[in-house]
Amino acid sequence: MKMKTALTVAGSDCSGGAGIQADIKTMTMNGVYAMSAVTALTAQNTTGVRSILESSAEFLGEQIDMIFEDIRPDAVKIGMVANSDLIRVISERLRRYGAKNIVVDPVMVATSGSALMKTDAVRTLTEELFPIASVVTPNISEAEVLSAMTITGEADMEAAAKQIGDAYGCAVLLKGGHSVNDANDLLYADGELTWFTGRRIDNPNTHGTGCTLSSAIAANLAKGFSLKESVGRAKKYISDALSAMLNLGRGAGPMAHAFALTGEYAKEAE
């Protein structure tokens, strides 16, 4: 039985809670073989980002080439991409290789509040990557930038998701937050709105939650589940991880907790 594969194109988090480290852990726990193309090195931990060293566009392109030339990914997750040149080379390579099951997490600001994307790169992201994405996964603040709307309730979430999806021709998973609801996310796909309800978990460790969710969606798409099924399974995965309440220190994030799970997700590899 051939194992399914997934590629993360994202920045490195040396503390292991977000970025490609969280992506690889998540993909592995969800039963797929994980690969990575590094867009940037970051000096960060759960409290903030100290500095960023970006990859060159040429080197990023070579990383993606080497992956597709050998172990073709069944899904691709795109996370932190700081500048327009990097975004363009990702778009060019994914179109060249006909990549499928592309999940774009438009990482603009870290959970700690540190800026991770240059302002001019947002437009390039929407022009180059959103149209080829299977789903885009903004949080509330990112959705406000993308939709040019203020989001204060679930009706606003529905309007913003439609605005983003219709404007850029992609499915949108708009992640709720404590400012709007406890843990309910909204999927807008093929003109249909679907709410995924969740329970609020009293756990302060939120570093890397966005990376974890988008990577779990990509892993499930790689295994052949539909978009709705993949989102539902990803939400259950991250909830189970946070519920495990493993404590590695300040704000270690859901991937610290994931290793307290039983491995039920990895066992379901198809």
C-alpha positions in Angstrom: 0.0 0.0 0.0 1.5 3.3 -1.1 1.7 5.9 1.6 0.1 9.3 0.8 2.4 12.3 0.8 2.1 16.0 1.6 4.4 19.0 1.2 4.5 22.0 3.5 5.9 25.2 2.0 6.4 27.5 5.0 8.8 29.1 7.4 10.8 27.3 10.1 10.0 27.8 13.8 13.0 26.9 15.9 10.8 26.3 18.9 9.0 23.6 17.1 5.4 24.8 17.8 4.5 26.4 14.5 5.8 26.6 10.9 7.2 23.6 9.1 8.0 21.8 12.4 4.3 21.8 13.4 3.3 21.0 9.9 5.5 17.9 9.7 4.4 16.7 13.1 0.8 17.2 12.2 1.0 15.5 8.8 2.9 12.5 10.3 0.3 12.1 13.1 -2.4 12.2 10.4 -0.8 9.3 8.6 1.0 10.9 5.6 4.6 11.2 4.6 5.6 14.8 5.2 8.1 16.9 3.1 9.1 20.6 3.4 10.3 23.5 1.3 11.6 26.3 3.6 10.6 29.8 2.8 12.4 31.4 5.8 14.3 30.7 9.0 12.9 32.4 12.0 14.3 33.0 15.5 11.1 32.6 17.5 9.4 30.9 20.4 5.9 30.9 21.9 6.3 34.6 23.0 7.3 36.2 19.8 9.5 36.4 16.6 12.9 38.0 17.1 14.3 37.8 13.5 13.6 36.4 10.0 16.0 35.2 7.4 14.2 34.6 4.1 15.1 32.0 1.5 15.9 33.3 -2.0 13.3 32.7 -4.7 15.8 30.7 -6.7 16.6 28.4 -3.8 12.9 27.9 -2.9 12.2 27.0 -6.4 15.0 24.4 -6.4 13.6 22.8 -3.2 10.2 22.4 -4.8 11.7 21.0 -8.0 13.6 18.4 -6.1 10.4 17.3 -4.3 8.2 17.0 -7.3 10.9 15.3 -9.4 11.2 12.5 -6.9 8.3 12.1 -4.4 5.2 13.8 -5.8 3.0 15.2 -3.0 -0.7 14.3 -2.9 -1.4 17.6 -1.1 0.4 20.9 -0.6 0.1 23.3 2.4 1.4 26.8 2.0 2.1 28.8 5.2 4.4 31.7 5.9 5.6 33.4 2.7 7.0 36.8 3.5 7.5 38.5 0.1 6.1 38.6 -3.4 9.1 37.0 -5.2 8.7 33.8 -3.1 4.9 33.7 -3.7 5.5 34.0 -7.4 8.0 31.1 -7.6 5.6 28.9 -5.5 2.8 29.7 -7.9 4.9 29.1 -11.0 6.1 25.7 -9.7 2.8 24.4 -8.5 1.2 25.3 -11.8 4.1 23.8 -13.7 3.7 20.5 -11.9 -0.1 20.5 -11.8 -0.2 20.3 -8.0 -3.5 19.2 -6.4 -5.1 19.7 -3.0 -3.5 23.0 -2.2 -4.2 24.5 1.2 -3.2 28.2 1.6 -2.9 29.5 5.2 -2.4 33.2 4.7 -0.1 33.8 7.6 0.2 37.5 8.1 0.7 37.9 11.8 2.0 35.3 14.4 -0.1 34.4 17.4 2.2 36.6 19.4 1.4 39.6 17.3 4.6 39.7 15.2 4.2 40.6 11.5 5.2 37.8 9.2 4.2 39.1 5.7 5.1 42.3 3.9 2.2 44.5 2.9 2.7 44.3 -0.8 2.9 40.5 -0.6 -0.8 40.2 0.4 -2.0 41.3 -3.0 0.4 38.9 -4.7 -0.8 36.1 -2.5 -4.4 36.7 -3.6 -3.5 37.0 -7.2 -1.1 34.1 -7.5 -2.1 31.4 -4.9 -5.7 31.9 -4.0 -7.0 31.0 -7.5 -5.2 27.6 -7.5 -6.1 26.8 -3.8 -8.4 24.0 -2.8 -9.1 26.1 0.3 -7.8 29.2 2.0 -7.8 29.3 5.8 -7.7 32.9 7.2 -8.4 33.8 10.8 -10.6 36.7 11.7 -7.9 39.4 11.5 -6.6 38.0 8.2 -10.1 37.8 6.8 -10.7 41.4 7.7 -7.7 42.4 5.6 -8.7 40.2 2.7 -12.3 41.2 2.6 -11.9 44.9 3.7 -14.6 44.2 6.3 -14.9 44.5 10.0 -16.0 41.1 11.5 -17.8 41.2 14.9 -20.2 38.4 14.6 -21.2 35.2 12.7 -23.2 37.2 10.1 -20.0 39.2 9.4 -18.1 35.9 9.0 -20.6 34.7 6.5 -20.4 37.9 4.5 -16.6 38.0 4.6 -16.2 34.4 3.6 -18.4 35.0 0.6 -16.6 38.1 -0.3 -13.2 36.4 -0.3 -14.3 33.2 -2.0 -16.2 35.0 -4.8 -13.5 37.6 -5.3 -10.7 35.1 -5.7 -12.4 32.0 -6.9 -11.5 29.7 -4.0 -13.1 27.9 -1.1 -12.6 29.6 2.3 -12.4 28.2 5.8 -12.8 31.3 8.0 -11.6 30.4 11.5 -13.6 31.9 14.4 -12.1 33.4 17.4 -12.9 34.4 21.0 -13.9 37.9 19.7 -16.6 36.3 17.6 -17.4 32.9 18.9 -15.8 30.2 21.0 -14.5 27.8 18.3 -16.8 27.7 15.4 -15.3 27.8 11.9 -17.1 28.5 8.6 -16.5 26.9 5.3 -17.7 28.6 2.1 -17.3 26.3 -0.9 -19.2 25.9 -4.2 -21.6 28.7 -3.1 -22.6 26.8 0.1 -21.9 27.9 3.7 -21.2 25.1 6.3 -20.6 25.7 10.0 -18.2 23.5 11.9 -19.0 23.9 15.6 -16.3 23.4 18.2 -16.0 23.6 22.0 -13.8 26.1 23.7 -11.0 24.4 25.5 -9.5 26.2 28.5 -5.9 25.8 27.3 -3.6 28.9 27.0 -1.2 27.1 24.6 -2.3 28.4 21.2 1.1 28.8 19.4 0.8 27.1 16.0 -2.9 26.3 16.0 -3.4 27.8 12.5 -0.4 25.8 11.1 -1.7 22.6 12.8 -5.3 23.0 11.4 -4.3 23.7 7.8 -1.7 20.9 7.8 -4.3 18.4 9.1 -6.7 19.5 6.4 -4.0 19.0 3.7 -3.1 15.5 5.2 -6.8 14.4 5.0 -7.2 15.8 1.4 -4.0 13.8 0.5 -5.7 10.7 1.9 -8.7 11.2 -0.4 -11.3 12.7 1.9 -13.6 15.5 0.6 -13.0 19.1 1.7 -15.8 19.0 4.2 -14.6 15.7 5.6 -11.1 17.0 5.8 -12.1 20.1 7.7 -14.2 18.1 10.1 -11.4 15.6 10.8 -8.9 18.4 11.2 -11.0 20.2 13.7 -11.4 17.0 15.7 -7.7 16.4 15.6 -6.7 19.8 16.9 -9.4 19.7 19.6 -8.2 16.3 20.8 -4.6 17.5 20.8 -5.5 20.6 23.0 -7.7 18.5 25.3 -4.7 16.2 26.1 -3.3 19.2 28.2 0.3 18.1 27.9 2.5 21.0 29.3 6.0 21.6 28.0 6.1 25.2 29.3 4.9 28.6 28.2 2.3 28.3 25.4 3.8 25.2 23.8 0.9 24.9 21.4 -1.3 22.0 20.1 1.6 20.0 18.6 3.1 19.6 22.1 -0.2 18.0 23.0 -0.6 15.9 19.9 2.0 13.4 21.1 -0.3 12.5 24.0 -2.8 11.1 21.5 -3.2 7.4 20.9 -2.1 7.5 17.3 -5.6 6.8 16.0 -5.2 9.4 13.2 -2.0 7.9 11.8 -3.6 4.4 11.8 -6.1 5.6 9.3 -3.6 6.2 6.5 -5.1 4.9 3.3 
